[in-house]
Amino acid sequence: MSAESSIVDVEHIAKIAKAAFESSQLVSSSDRVEALHAIVKELKAGRAEILAANKEDLEAAQVEVDAGNMSKSLLARLDLGSGDKWDSMLQGVLDVAALPDPTGIVTYATELDDGLDLYKVSCPIGVLLLIFEARPEVIVNIAALAIKSGNAAILKGGKESNRTAKLLSEAISAALAKTSLPSTYIQTIQTRAEVSSLLALDQYIDLVIPRGSKELVKNIQHNTRIPVMGHADGLCSIFLDESADLEKAKRVVVDAKINYPSACNAVETLIVHDSLLHTVWPEVGRALLAENVELLCDAATLNALSSLPNPPENLQALVKPSEPSTYDIEHISLTLSVIALPSLQSAISFINQHGSGHTDAIVTESDSAATTFCRGVDSSSTFVNASTRFADGFRYGYGTEVGISTGRIHARGPVGLEGLVIYKYMMRSKSQAGHIVGEFGTGKKEYKHKRIEATSVPF
Amino acid sequence: MSAESSIVDVEHIAKIAKAAFESSQLVSSSDRVEALHAIVKELKAGRAEILAANKEDLEAAQVEVDAGNMSKSLLARLDLGSGDKWDSMLQGVLDVAALPDPTGIVTYATELDDGLDLYKVSCPIGVLLLIFEARPEVIVNIAALAIKSGNAAILKGGKESNRTAKLLSEAISAALAKTSLPSTYIQTIQTRAEVSSLLALDQYIDLVIPRGSKELVKNIQHNTRIPVMGHADGLCSIFLDESADLEKAKRVVVDAKINYPSACNAVETLIVHDSLLHTVWPEVGRALLAENVELLCDAATLNALSSLPNPPENLQALVKPSEPSTYDIEHISLTLSVIALPSLQSAISFINQHGSGHTDAIVTESDSAATTFCRGVDSSSTFVNASTRFADGFRYGYGTEVGISTGRIHARGPVGLEGLVIYKYMMRSKSQAGHIVGEFGTGKKEYKHKRIEATSVPF
């Protein structure tokens, strides 16, 4: 296929996505739920075929692993047949179907004049372009989220799962063809070249959601005018305030580091109040070393550990001096940067300067320190005496997670279905003559602006 | 000044804006209100000097007008001393001060576990870069909005008002220096080169708000990774449904066209249901001609007007055939595109294809047509039997208006103060041991997700 015809094809994909979105505006909430059930049914019917294609993907990936071109962990993520992955994928669609409809919710309503009522009501954004990595079941998860929230979507998975993705995508289209939603509501593409071409089509695509590396997100932000809801990085910190309780400090820091070190909400930097250098810190350090955590320490925290009575055997091997750049690193491993600072205020400034605005926690027994920290740290989640690992859509009660946004507009932090909606205004005149602006103003009618209590639009 | 030192200076401006934002996080709502009152006081004290500078700007502009390089209307907008403009500017600041604080509002709160409460609370976005055109008083308006919502701001006005802007800006800084907000909270810049440099600094600037031409907005979107909340264009339509009431049709269409033709919410295209071609349409056409509106008509609507009994004198002069491209034009003048279409559904498709997603209205007596139109038309405001001119932040009851966003994420349509805030999560463990994630999961604790009724964070 020539480059030119490829661009034309991609424009066609974007156009029919927009058309599918527009034609779906009158599809009811219950019809969307029905579509999700139809997808589950279709996937069940196609199980053998899809898992056979997945096996082909796995075999091709194994060749890459053997040649040293792919990691074993990536291979494992490709496997749709292992454990309860298949059943979880289907259950995920049913879970999304059961969530409350995020659209049609009135968040503001006011009477502008007798018989002139204005409603601000949640609605889908439009056409989403979602780019993600290896796990093929993400196609199904994301299709479910898009359908539930009323958005059309174009999906691009990792190339390693192309065979599986193709069949999953065909099953989704086949299911949609049996519903009141267009079969083109969810489309998948296979190549990076197609993604690049789509990034230019801001007349059709309304939001790009890249889920993957920081580089992927930055690269996309650099190459499109379309808004990007990205998950860039997670450099989370914990500050042990001067009033920190030792047991809380140990539990929270160890959990935040070792529970899942490669997660974006794992802690990467520990800030110790100077006054704790010879009390709380050595015991927290000991607890971390007991879990084989490597500690990159500034001079003060290093010295405090060096003089520890009954030092752990692995102290020499795991405790190392930090460098200035250490505190800008997202380790995503069993490594923790450590620094001592003289005050709450300096800790807040340090986090705002070196952190990524994701999730930061304080361990403290002081109410005022808790308040100051939570307000002063400019991150999407700020916690008191709780592990940074709690920052997650499921744990926050959203049932599912679109991603964790590191942006500062529209949606911030763990994003549930409400991150896939925006709002529109609907207004209706019930007066005999209709409503015109020329009747209002100095010496004429005044706006009433009387709040209306409403949860849905009455027309 | 060399290009290099200029870039360094601009980075300094961006850095101190971010620092000012971060240091302001603990400033209370009442202190912000006090800062707004301090600004009013400072402006009052500086009135003579500021108006003298404004006179210099006007004199320089007059030279440009005389040389044919500037329009008279631009000159008029520069004048801060005319009519009640000065007093309105000060009153605007007091009005913003009196609005409810948009920050600190809890929109979701849930108990994750005994003693572990999560709050989602509105907060400022960060550092705003606002770019706008001639009227110097906009600096004061926007500074007030930024301060009220807790955002630091960098402002760039039109170069024609640089002398006035400089003194307004100095008055704002002098006032802030007497408050608990940093004097660098609001900064102004003077050149496009500075804007270009700032657009690269996404590590410091969180949102760009350009208020001006479609070209300005598009140019900025093309040249930055920073999110842009822009007002691109307003191609608004009105559809006369087959059940349209004649009097409503006449009143609504005429108001939407003539009330303020150069506004973005003025109607640009009239769509007439085929069945009205010889009933409602000729009378609506007559009413528009009586207001000297030029009508660019398709064959059907043109023919229907041509056979009008007692045709108005200006019919020949003002009624002209349209071309296919006519329906993509934002006239912003006393010109209206007109087309006949056979159905509600075709009208909705036409608007979604040719409109700009700003504001569209239907004139109808049918409940179902009203509902179908409001849901099917993918615009930020959809109205029934009301003029498109109602789409405005003040009319919607927001007290003031940041702008009208034509974007589809974060804020859409008329944007009040709530468009300048986002949210963060705050969570506090009250348990004896702190809270860790490792205690939850299969065979362990389960998340409670019990909703908490709260309007503000209790810590």
Interface residues (C-beta under 8 A of the other chain):
Chain A: F21 E22 Q25 L26 T110 L112 L116 L118 I125 G126 D206 L207 K218 Q221 H222 R225 P227 M229 D245 E247 K248 R251 V252 V254 D255 A256 N259 S349 N352 V363 D367 A370 T371 T372 C374 R375 G376 D378 S379 S380 S381 T382 F383 V384 N385 A386 S387 R389 F390 A391 F394 R395 Y396 G397 G407 R408 I409 H410 R412 G413 P414 I422 Y423 K424 Y425 M426 M427 R428 S429 S431 A433 G434 H435 I436 V437 G438 F440 Y447 H449 V457 F459
Chain B: F21 E22 Q25 L26 T110 L112 L116 L118 I125 G126 D206 L207 K218 Q221 H222 R225 P227 M229 D245 E247 K248 R251 V252 V254 D255 A256 N259 S349 N352 V363 D367 A370 T371 T372 C374 R375 G376 D378 S379 S380 S381 T382 F383 V384 N385 A386 S387 R389 F390 A391 F394 R395 Y396 G397 G407 R408 I409 H410 R412 G413 P414 I422 Y423 K424 Y425 M426 M427 R428 S429 S431 A433 G434 H435 I436 V437 G438 F440 Y447 H449 V457 F459
